[in-house]
Amino acid sequence: MRPGQEHEWRLSAAEPGLWQRVVEQLGTAVTVIDPAGRIVAVNPAAERLLGRAAAVVDGQDLHDLCHRDPGGARIPREHCPLLRALAERRPARGDDDWFLRGDGRLVPISWSATPLTRDGVCLGMVVLVVETAAVQSAHRERAERAEWAERTEQAERAARTTALESRAERLTLVAEITEVLGQTLEVDEALARLSRLLVPRFADFAAVDLRVGARQVHRVAVTGPEGRDAGQEDWRGHLPPPTGEAAHSALVQVLNGAGPVLQERSDMEATPDSPLAAVHHAFLEATGAASVITVPLNVGQQVTGALTLVRSDPARPFDTGDLDVAGDIGRRVGPVIDNARRFGRQREVAEAMQRNLLPPLPEHGRVQLAARYQPAPAGSQVGGDWYDAFTLRDGTLALVIGDVVGHDLTAAAGMAQLHGILRSLAWDHPGPTGPVVDRLDDAMHAITAVSMATLVLARVEGPDTGPWTLHWTSAGHPPPLLLTPDGNARYLEAGQGLILGTHLGGSSHRPSATHALAPGSTLLLYTDGLIEVPGSDLDTGLGRLRRHALALAHEPLDTLCDQLSARVPPGSTDDIALLAVRLPMP
């Protein structure tokens, strides 16, 4: 303040030095004007904003000195909001105003003014002035920092979310593969299901190589994306042996006991150093491999094969997380393939045994005979279904269709026992068929391990030129189906008795039934696999068989049998035995 000035501005009498230091060190421009609008004090920040020293502006009119329009022209005093507020002795503020600096530069400002009073007398106003550009810059800087922080946080959240989703997807894939592979004991079906889950969900191409014996390798499956199947068959088949444990080829290494291998494009540029490496290198080139994972399929320490996964897009390479997932998949697939192989060997033995137990059909005059046996498509694929046809001692043709409970080697062995016993009991028995089945039931518990079985025993009596009569007894078995030359089909439901294994003893006897057979008739004896499908009732199955048989009634007997077996709906889980007899026309 200037000594002797008419209107004095004084700080608090208590600590004038403290308040003066506060004002001087304040970063905001502070200007004090008297009631006439003249400058009486400025702090250093105001000097910098106005571009003028305190001594220069002291006593000058603030409005005339500084206030301008955006074009730099002086604004009439009556239009100045600060002067109006000073005249009315009230606080005021303004935005979007302009001040002329001492260097001639216009600066955008915002201001806020508060009256100074003492004992009710207005001594002037304190005006705080802020350069708008600086404020906007500070606001922008703060906004940019906040926006950058928000973007960073969003990116981190997105990265965490993506990582969690990727991990969840990988775990889900492994769980689905485990569940799906546990539903089959067929090597081909297991590999087909595996490929459908891996391509294109996890990889663009997948190849499975299995060791066969000590030195042979067989590429059993190659799967690529939809629309790129051409040429995949060419990569299947026998491969060269995996010689050279120190080879550079990841496939050779894995087949010789190495762990999972992750390769980038640069890792695949080495010249193949073995025949197997050359074949596999050509396969990778054909798929356009940019990133490859090769993992062992093993059971314990024994390597049974290798799984190769290929991605063709350089922007989506495999990473170490994918390598861990593929390794886990390999550890789960290995035992499945090993179990399927063991099951396959058991099934081959069982099917060979069962087919050898099914006898050749006899020549019986002009009567035509045909038979089919079809293993179940799933499960153990061997069961107790059987058929038989043989000539009795008196020259009569005997027909048998039967089903021992169970689907394993025990059931097949039980079928063989019943087959032999029934032939012995029926061969020299010329009477009704019921007593023969009763005697078989009694003998079954004494000399076999079979707990329960169903069958139909039938005799076709009559000379070679006819007429013929069918005698039969059913022990809980589906009824024979008779097709007549006039285009009719009927089930022979008479002669039904309890299944074998019910321990009738001497208290009851199974019935025998008879029915005349017209020339040209066809008789079908079958097991329940031909009519039973999960999710469908027995009447539906019987009706379906009747329709199909009528449609094929005039076909050759072998064609009839083949077509009836082929027309069983998908989903059947049982084996099928079918015996067909066609009588000659006159």
Summary of the structure (lengths in Angstrom):
residues: 586
radius of gyration: 49.7
end to end distance: 145.2
largest distance: 156.6
contacts: 1830
relative contact order: 0.06
helix: 38%
strand: 27%
